[in-house]
Amino acid sequence: MNKILLGIFAVAVCFAVGQALQCYECKLGFWDLCITTNKTCNDGEQCFSGLGTAIGFVDIKTKGCLELSRCNKTEQTNFPSNSGSTMYQVTKTCCSADLCNSAPAHFHMSAVSVAFAAISAVFTVKYVI
């Protein structure tokens, strides 16, 4: 009976790990104010945190899901769009664990997720086989 329950647990962990990535989303924040909601990313996207400057002196923040090809890059937005005047620029840094784009300590969340998956796998292999 215990082996059956452990097998069900192992399958549930695999499905939980395979679910879509959850990230915090903040369209645009200024200084330390960035109101967030939860968002589910599409395939091929990771969570990101963006930090930048608008009009040369206003700190801005943004968070959400981002295509892998746009990760870890600085993007410029011009206004009007066809001018050479930079309205703001944001450097977007990506991470790949659920809700990892919350605070600067996102590495801790990533390490906890990896540790949990490893412990679950060892536990399952030891008791199911």
C-alpha positions as CSV (number, residue, x, y, z in Angstrom):
1,M,0.0,0.0,0.0
2,N,2.8,2.4,0.9
3,K,4.5,1.8,-2.5
4,I,1.2,2.7,-4.3
5,L,0.9,5.9,-2.3
6,L,4.6,6.8,-3.0
7,G,4.1,6.1,-6.7
8,I,1.1,8.4,-6.8
9,F,3.2,11.1,-5.0
10,A,6.0,10.7,-7.5
11,V,3.6,11.2,-10.4
12,A,2.0,14.2,-8.8
13,V,5.5,15.8,-8.3
14,C,6.3,15.2,-11.9
15,F,3.1,16.9,-13.0
16,A,3.7,19.8,-10.6
17,V,7.2,20.3,-12.0
18,G,5.9,20.2,-15.5
19,Q,3.3,22.9,-15.0
20,A,3.6,26.3,-16.7
21,L,5.9,28.8,-15.0
22,Q,4.3,31.3,-12.6
23,C,5.8,34.8,-12.4
24,Y,5.0,38.2,-10.8
25,E,3.8,40.8,-13.3
26,C,4.2,44.6,-12.9
27,K,3.6,46.5,-16.1
28,L,5.5,49.6,-14.9
29,G,6.6,50.8,-11.5
30,F,8.5,53.8,-10.3
31,W,11.3,53.9,-7.7
32,D,10.3,51.2,-5.1
33,L,6.6,51.0,-6.1
34,C,5.7,48.1,-8.4
35,I,2.2,46.7,-7.9
36,T,2.3,43.0,-8.9
37,T,-0.1,40.3,-9.9
38,N,0.5,36.6,-10.7
39,K,0.9,35.6,-14.4
40,T,1.3,32.2,-16.1
41,C,3.9,32.2,-18.8
42,N,3.6,30.7,-22.2
43,D,6.0,28.0,-23.5
44,G,9.4,29.4,-24.4
45,E,9.1,32.2,-21.8
46,Q,10.8,32.9,-18.4
47,C,10.2,35.3,-15.6
48,F,12.0,38.6,-15.7
49,S,12.7,41.6,-13.6
50,G,13.5,44.8,-15.4
51,L,15.3,47.8,-14.0
52,G,15.9,51.0,-15.8
53,T,15.8,54.7,-16.1
54,A,13.2,57.0,-17.7
55,I,14.1,60.5,-19.0
56,G,17.5,60.0,-17.6
57,F,16.7,60.2,-13.9
58,V,13.5,58.3,-12.9
59,D,14.0,54.7,-11.7
60,I,11.6,52.3,-13.3
61,K,10.8,48.7,-12.7
62,T,8.9,46.1,-14.6
63,K,8.2,42.3,-14.1
64,G,6.5,39.5,-16.0
65,C,7.1,36.8,-18.6
66,L,9.6,37.3,-21.5
67,E,10.6,35.3,-24.5
68,L,14.0,33.6,-24.0
69,S,15.5,35.5,-27.0
70,R,14.9,38.8,-25.2
71,C,16.3,37.8,-21.8
72,N,19.3,39.5,-20.2
73,K,19.3,42.4,-22.7
74,T,18.8,46.2,-22.4
75,E,15.8,47.5,-24.5
76,Q,15.3,51.2,-25.4
77,T,12.0,52.8,-26.1
78,N,12.0,56.0,-28.1
79,F,9.3,58.7,-28.1
80,P,8.0,59.4,-30.7
81,S,8.8,55.9,-31.9
82,N,10.6,57.1,-35.1
83,S,12.8,59.6,-33.3
84,G,16.2,59.2,-31.8
85,S,15.1,60.5,-28.4
86,T,15.2,57.7,-25.8
87,M,12.2,57.9,-23.5
88,Y,13.5,55.0,-21.3
89,Q,15.7,52.0,-21.2
90,V,15.3,48.8,-19.2
91,T,17.6,45.9,-18.6
92,K,15.6,42.7,-18.3
93,T,17.1,39.8,-16.3
94,C,15.5,36.4,-16.5
95,C,15.1,33.5,-14.1
96,S,13.3,30.1,-14.5
97,A,11.7,29.2,-11.1
98,D,8.1,29.9,-10.1
99,L,7.8,33.5,-8.8
100,C,11.5,33.9,-8.9
101,N,11.2,37.6,-10.1
102,S,9.9,38.8,-6.7
103,A,12.9,40.1,-4.8
104,P,16.6,40.4,-5.3
105,A,17.0,37.1,-3.4
106,H,15.5,35.1,-6.3
107,F,18.5,32.7,-6.2
108,H,17.2,31.3,-2.9
109,M,13.9,30.4,-4.4
110,S,15.5,28.7,-7.3
111,A,17.8,26.7,-5.0
112,V,14.9,25.6,-2.8
113,S,13.0,24.4,-5.9
114,V,15.9,22.4,-7.1
115,A,16.5,20.9,-3.6
116,F,12.9,19.9,-3.2
117,A,12.9,18.2,-6.6
118,A,16.1,16.3,-5.8
119,I,14.9,15.2,-2.4
120,S,11.6,14.1,-3.8
121,A,13.3,12.0,-6.5
122,V,15.7,10.3,-4.1
123,F,12.8,9.6,-1.7
124,T,10.7,8.1,-4.5
125,V,13.5,6.0,-5.9
126,K,14.4,4.6,-2.5
127,Y,10.9,3.6,-1.5
128,V,9.2,2.7,-4.8
129,I,11.9,0.4,-6.2
